[in-house]
Amino acid sequence: STQDIQFSPYSCDMYFMRRRLILGVRRCFCSGVAEKATMWTSRWKAGVLASGLGVGVAMCWAVAQRPPNLEMGSLYDAYGVRLSIPLRLGRVSAQTLCSACSESAFRASSDVDFSRTRQMTGETLPDCQDSNPGLRVEINFVSESEECQLLSDVDRILERYSSSSQSGGLHVEVVDAAAKSTRTEDIILSRCTGRPEGGVEPAPWGYGSHLDTAKLPDSIREAAERIQNLQGYKLGHLRDVSINKRTQGFFFTSPHVDPLADGPHVFVLGLQSATVLTFSPQEVPLRQGEEAERHSFSDHDLDVLVKKRSLVGFTKEARYFWKHGIRGGMEVDLPGEGSCRLDFWGSLANVVKRNPTRTSIVFAFADA
């Protein structure tokens, strides 16, 4: 049901020419997977999203999908997929992993999944199993008190292990509907993960088949166990936990596919703010900059509404063949509310208000 969704009462057409687009320059960690699922390289890559626009900065994590160099081996240790095959040149593809991962790991699609997912026409996903590439939504997954405890533990972890942009001079430039700059803001993006990444000390819980849940904060470990025990899901051991925190209402995440070694079943727990998580087919050319903010990354995108304290899961095609990201968003002046930042959800007829800060915890699981 979407009855609890609160939209702005103001038509987007009323403020379209006054809205300000929030755009960004990407700072990417590019990493691959080497023997025993350890990272073999990392480097910085920067690219301007919109030529001629002074735009902001966001972090994303792109992956050079290099598999373990094994003559024979189990995909389970390396990728969390239960299938043993000869890996003669150490070559394995996303197609192989997608076809190998469990068909029954996720429950059947529900009315909630369909109602929370919109196409770029603004319509919700058709109510049939074939229309859903592998997306699931669990609303109100944690309570308000549990959210507070999670955030307390997250802040403590980020203080110790964060690859924060706080000292990196990152900024976002806000442009109006005519692509004219209105101002520049400093932003703080923080992240930590047990995955070796970008030369930053990994979090103590580790990664892949070596992840140690005993080293997770209690609240995060309990959330992971709750996911594993969700009715209708069949999940194996936890392979990855990553934490991302974004401020000033700037939630932009460049469309990407998570590293294959994370595992076949991924869940994102959103805290503090609602947002729209956008899934884009991997084979479709994606728009960038202002065009992406106006029309999304592609005409084939699926927008999933992630209300705070809700959980989004993705597997199979959605995990391996659809990129996921978050658009920069819009800033508008609303009567009586002043300036606020919004996502559009499927179309400009549906807008979702952002809070200033959003934290997400990403959990990835192996096959059972």
C-alpha positions as CSV (number, residue, x, y, z in Angstrom):
1,S,0.0,0.0,0.0
2,T,1.2,3.5,-0.7
3,Q,-1.4,5.2,1.6
4,D,1.3,6.2,4.0
5,I,3.4,8.0,1.4
6,Q,3.3,11.8,1.8
7,F,3.7,13.7,-1.4
8,S,4.1,17.5,-1.8
9,P,0.7,19.0,-2.4
10,Y,2.3,21.3,-5.0
11,S,2.3,20.4,-8.6
12,C,5.8,20.0,-10.1
13,D,4.5,22.1,-13.1
14,M,4.0,25.0,-10.8
15,Y,7.7,25.2,-9.7
16,F,9.4,23.5,-12.7
17,M,11.1,26.6,-13.9
18,R,12.2,27.5,-10.4
19,R,13.5,24.2,-9.4
20,R,17.2,23.7,-9.0
21,L,19.0,20.6,-10.1
22,I,21.7,19.1,-7.9
23,L,24.4,17.6,-10.0
24,G,27.8,16.0,-9.4
25,V,31.3,15.0,-10.4
26,R,32.0,11.3,-9.7
27,R,34.9,10.1,-7.6
28,C,35.1,6.4,-8.1
29,F,37.0,3.6,-6.4
30,C,37.6,1.0,-9.1
31,S,38.5,-2.3,-7.7
32,G,38.7,-5.9,-8.9
33,V,38.6,-9.3,-7.3
34,A,41.8,-11.4,-7.1
35,E,42.6,-14.8,-5.7
36,K,40.6,-15.8,-2.6
37,A,38.3,-12.8,-3.3
38,T,40.8,-10.2,-2.2
39,M,41.1,-6.9,-4.0
40,W,43.9,-6.7,-6.6
41,T,43.9,-3.1,-7.4
42,S,42.4,0.2,-6.5
43,R,42.6,3.7,-8.1
44,W,40.8,7.0,-8.4
45,K,38.8,7.8,-11.4
46,A,37.1,11.2,-11.8
47,G,34.7,12.2,-14.5
48,V,32.5,15.2,-15.1
49,L,28.8,14.3,-15.4
50,A,27.7,17.3,-17.3
51,S,30.1,19.1,-19.6
52,G,30.2,22.8,-19.0
53,L,28.4,22.5,-15.7
54,G,30.3,23.1,-12.5
55,V,28.9,20.2,-10.7
56,G,29.3,18.5,-7.3
57,V,31.0,15.3,-6.2
58,A,29.8,12.0,-5.0
59,M,31.4,8.6,-4.3
60,C,30.6,5.4,-6.0
61,W,32.3,2.1,-6.2
62,A,32.8,0.7,-9.7
63,V,34.2,-2.8,-10.2
64,A,36.6,-4.4,-12.7
65,Q,35.0,-7.9,-12.5
66,R,38.2,-10.0,-12.4
67,P,37.5,-13.5,-11.1
68,P,39.8,-15.7,-8.9
69,N,42.6,-17.3,-10.8
70,L,41.6,-20.9,-10.2
71,E,41.9,-24.0,-12.3
72,M,39.0,-25.7,-10.6
73,G,36.9,-24.3,-7.8
74,S,33.6,-23.6,-6.2
75,L,31.8,-20.5,-7.0
76,Y,30.5,-20.5,-3.4
77,D,33.8,-19.5,-1.8
78,A,34.5,-16.8,-4.4
79,Y,31.0,-15.5,-5.1
80,G,28.5,-17.1,-2.7
81,V,26.8,-19.1,-5.5
82,R,26.4,-22.9,-5.0
83,L,27.7,-24.4,-8.2
84,S,31.0,-26.1,-8.8
85,I,32.4,-25.8,-12.3
86,P,35.9,-25.8,-13.9
87,L,37.2,-22.2,-14.0
88,R,39.8,-23.0,-16.6
89,L,41.2,-19.6,-17.3
90,G,39.8,-18.1,-14.2
91,R,37.0,-16.7,-16.3
92,V,33.5,-16.4,-14.9
93,S,30.7,-14.1,-16.0
94,A,27.8,-12.3,-14.4
95,Q,25.6,-14.5,-16.7
96,T,27.1,-17.6,-15.1
97,L,26.5,-16.4,-11.6
98,C,23.0,-15.2,-12.3
99,S,22.0,-18.5,-13.8
100,A,23.7,-20.4,-11.0
101,C,22.3,-18.5,-8.0
102,S,19.3,-19.9,-6.2
103,E,15.9,-19.5,-7.9
104,S,14.0,-19.6,-4.6
105,A,16.2,-17.4,-2.4
106,F,13.5,-14.6,-2.4
107,R,9.8,-14.8,-1.7
108,A,7.3,-14.3,-4.5
109,S,6.7,-10.6,-5.5
110,S,4.0,-9.0,-3.4
111,D,1.6,-6.0,-3.8
112,V,4.1,-3.9,-1.8
113,D,6.9,-4.7,-4.3
114,F,4.7,-3.6,-7.2
115,S,3.3,-0.5,-5.6
116,R,6.7,0.8,-4.5
117,T,8.2,0.4,-7.9
118,R,7.4,2.8,-10.7
119,Q,8.3,2.9,-14.4
120,M,9.4,6.1,-16.1
121,T,5.8,6.7,-17.2
122,G,4.9,7.2,-13.6
123,E,2.9,4.0,-13.5
124,T,3.6,1.3,-10.9
125,L,5.1,-2.0,-12.0
126,P,2.5,-4.3,-13.6
127,D,1.2,-6.9,-11.1
128,C,2.8,-10.0,-12.6
129,Q,5.9,-11.9,-11.6
130,D,7.6,-11.6,-15.0
131,S,7.6,-7.8,-14.7
132,N,9.8,-7.8,-11.6
133,P,13.5,-8.4,-12.3
134,G,14.2,-9.4,-8.7
135,L,13.3,-6.5,-6.5
136,R,11.7,-6.8,-3.1
137,V,10.6,-4.2,-0.5
138,E,10.1,-4.8,3.2
139,I,8.5,-1.7,4.8
140,N,9.2,-0.6,8.4
141,F,11.9,-3.2,8.7
142,V,13.3,-1.7,11.9
143,S,11.5,0.4,14.6
144,E,12.4,4.0,15.5
145,S,14.3,2.9,18.6
146,E,16.2,0.3,16.6
147,E,17.0,2.9,14.0
148,C,18.5,5.1,16.8
149,Q,20.7,2.3,18.0
150,L,21.8,1.5,14.5
151,L,22.7,5.1,13.9
152,S,24.7,5.3,17.1
153,D,26.7,2.2,16.2
154,V,27.2,3.5,12.6
155,D,28.6,6.9,13.9
156,R,31.0,5.1,16.1
157,I,32.2,2.8,13.2
158,L,32.5,5.7,10.8
159,E,34.5,7.7,13.2
160,R,37.1,5.0,13.3
161,Y,37.0,3.4,9.8
162,S,35.4,6.0,7.4
163,S,36.8,6.9,4.0
164,S,35.2,10.3,4.5
165,S,35.2,13.2,2.0
166,Q,35.3,15.7,4.9
167,S,38.8,16.7,4.3
168,G,38.7,16.1,0.5
169,G,37.3,19.5,-0.5
170,L,34.3,17.9,-2.2
171,H,31.5,20.2,-3.2
172,V,28.2,20.3,-5.1
173,E,27.1,23.1,-7.4
174,V,23.4,23.7,-7.7
175,V,22.1,24.9,-11.0
176,D,18.7,26.2,-12.0
177,A,16.4,24.9,-14.8
178,A,18.4,27.0,-17.3
179,A,21.6,25.3,-16.2
180,K,22.8,28.5,-14.5
181,S,24.8,28.1,-11.3
182,T,23.1,29.4,-8.2
183,R,25.7,28.4,-5.5
184,T,28.2,25.9,-4.4
185,E,28.0,23.8,-1.2
186,D,30.6,21.7,0.6
187,I,29.4,18.1,1.2
188,I,30.5,15.3,3.5
189,L,30.2,11.7,2.3
190,S,31.3,8.9,4.6
191,R,31.7,5.2,4.0
192,C,33.1,2.1,5.5
193,T,33.2,-1.5,4.5
194,G,35.0,-4.7,5.4
195,R,36.0,-5.0,1.7
196,P,39.6,-3.8,0.9
197,E,38.9,-0.6,-1.0
198,G,40.7,2.5,-2.0
199,G,43.7,2.1,0.3
200,V,41.5,2.8,3.4
201,E,41.7,0.5,6.4
202,P,38.8,-2.0,6.1
203,A,36.3,-2.4,8.9
204,P,37.2,-5.3,11.3
205,W,34.4,-7.7,10.2
206,G,36.1,-8.5,6.9
207,Y,34.6,-9.6,3.6
208,G,33.4,-12.6,1.5
209,S,33.8,-16.1,2.9
210,H,36.0,-14.7,5.7
211,L,33.4,-12.2,7.1
212,D,33.2,-12.6,10.8
213,T,29.7,-11.5,12.1
214,A,31.0,-11.5,15.7
215,K,33.0,-8.4,14.9
216,L,29.9,-6.5,13.7
217,P,28.2,-4.0,16.2
218,D,25.3,-5.8,17.9
219,S,22.6,-3.8,16.2
220,I,24.0,-4.4,12.7
221,R,24.5,-8.1,13.4
222,E,20.9,-8.4,14.7
223,A,19.6,-6.6,11.5
224,A,21.5,-9.1,9.4
225,E,20.1,-12.0,11.3
226,R,16.6,-10.6,10.9
227,I,17.1,-10.4,7.1
228,Q,18.2,-14.0,7.1
229,N,15.1,-15.0,9.0
230,L,12.6,-13.1,6.9
231,Q,9.7,-15.4,5.9
232,G,10.0,-16.6,2.3
233,Y,13.7,-15.9,2.0
234,K,16.4,-18.6,1.9
235,L,19.8,-16.9,2.4
236,G,23.2,-18.2,3.2
237,H,26.0,-16.6,5.2
238,L,26.7,-12.9,5.2
239,R,29.5,-11.9,2.8
240,D,29.5,-8.1,2.9
241,V,28.4,-5.2,5.1
242,S,29.0,-1.6,3.9
243,I,27.8,1.6,5.4
244,N,27.2,4.9,3.5
245,K,26.3,8.3,5.0
246,R,25.4,11.3,3.0
247,T,24.5,14.8,4.1
248,Q,22.9,18.1,3.0
249,G,20.2,16.2,1.1
250,F,22.8,15.2,-1.5
251,F,22.3,11.4,-1.9
252,F,23.7,11.1,-5.5
253,T,25.1,7.6,-6.2
254,S,26.4,6.9,-9.7
255,P,24.6,3.9,-11.3
256,H,26.7,0.8,-10.7
257,V,26.7,-3.0,-10.3
258,D,28.1,-4.2,-7.0
259,P,31.2,-6.4,-7.0
260,L,30.4,-9.9,-8.0
261,A,32.3,-11.2,-5.0
262,D,29.8,-9.5,-2.6
263,G,27.3,-12.3,-3.2
264,P,24.1,-12.9,-5.2
265,H,21.6,-11.5,-2.7
266,V,21.8,-7.8,-1.8
267,F,19.7,-5.7,0.7
268,V,19.8,-2.0,1.4
269,L,18.5,-0.7,4.7
270,G,17.6,3.0,4.5
271,L,17.8,5.1,7.6
272,Q,16.9,8.8,8.5
273,S,15.4,9.8,5.1
274,A,13.3,8.5,2.3
275,T,14.8,8.4,-1.2
276,V,14.3,6.8,-4.6
277,L,16.7,4.0,-5.6
278,T,16.8,3.8,-9.4
279,F,17.5,0.6,-11.3
280,S,18.8,0.9,-14.9
281,P,19.3,-1.9,-17.4
282,Q,23.0,-2.4,-17.8
283,E,23.0,-2.6,-21.6
284,V,21.2,0.7,-22.1
285,P,23.2,3.9,-22.6
286,L,22.7,6.2,-19.6
287,R,22.1,9.9,-19.5
288,Q,24.3,12.1,-17.3
289,G,24.2,15.4,-15.6
290,E,21.2,17.7,-16.2
291,E,19.5,15.2,-18.6
292,A,19.6,12.5,-16.0
293,E,18.1,14.8,-13.4
294,R,15.3,15.8,-15.7
295,H,14.5,12.5,-17.3
296,S,16.3,9.8,-15.2
297,F,19.3,7.8,-16.3
298,S,17.3,6.0,-19.0
299,D,13.7,5.7,-20.3
300,H,13.8,2.0,-19.1
301,D,14.6,2.8,-15.5
302,L,12.6,1.4,-12.5
303,D,12.3,3.7,-9.5
304,V,12.0,2.0,-6.1
305,L,10.7,4.1,-3.2
306,V,12.8,3.5,-0.1
307,K,11.1,5.1,2.9
308,K,13.2,5.4,6.0
309,R,13.6,2.2,8.1
310,S,12.6,0.2,5.0
311,L,14.6,-2.6,3.3
312,V,15.1,-3.1,-0.4
313,G,16.4,-6.5,-1.7
314,F,17.6,-7.4,-5.2
315,T,18.7,-10.6,-6.7
316,K,19.0,-12.5,-10.1
317,E,18.7,-10.0,-13.0
318,A,18.2,-7.0,-10.8
319,R,21.4,-7.8,-9.0
320,Y,23.7,-8.7,-12.0
321,F,22.2,-7.0,-15.0
322,W,20.7,-3.8,-13.6
323,K,22.7,-0.9,-12.3
324,H,21.4,0.9,-9.2
325,G,22.0,4.5,-8.2
326,I,20.4,7.6,-6.8
327,R,19.8,10.8,-8.8
328,G,21.1,14.1,-7.5
329,G,17.6,15.4,-6.9
330,M,15.8,18.7,-7.1
331,E,15.7,21.6,-4.8
332,V,12.5,23.7,-4.6
333,D,11.0,26.5,-2.6
334,L,7.6,25.5,-1.2
335,P,5.2,28.0,0.4
336,G,5.5,27.8,4.2
337,E,8.4,25.3,4.0
338,G,11.2,27.2,2.3
339,S,13.9,25.3,0.4
340,C,13.8,21.5,0.4
341,R,15.2,18.7,-1.7
342,L,13.1,16.2,-3.5
343,D,13.3,13.0,-5.5
344,F,10.9,12.3,-8.3
345,W,9.5,8.8,-8.3
346,G,8.7,7.6,-11.8
347,S,7.7,11.0,-13.0
348,L,7.5,14.6,-11.8
349,A,3.9,14.0,-10.8
350,N,5.2,12.1,-7.8
351,V,7.8,13.7,-5.6
352,V,9.3,12.5,-2.3
353,K,10.8,14.9,0.2
354,R,14.4,14.2,1.5
355,N,15.6,14.8,5.0
356,P,19.1,16.4,5.2
357,T,20.9,13.2,6.1
358,R,20.6,9.6,4.9
359,T,22.4,6.5,6.1
360,S,22.3,3.2,4.3
361,I,23.6,-0.2,5.4
362,V,24.2,-2.7,2.6
363,F,24.1,-6.4,3.4
364,A,25.0,-9.1,0.8
365,F,24.4,-12.8,1.4
366,A,25.5,-16.0,-0.2
367,D,23.1,-18.8,-1.4
368,A,21.8,-20.9,1.4
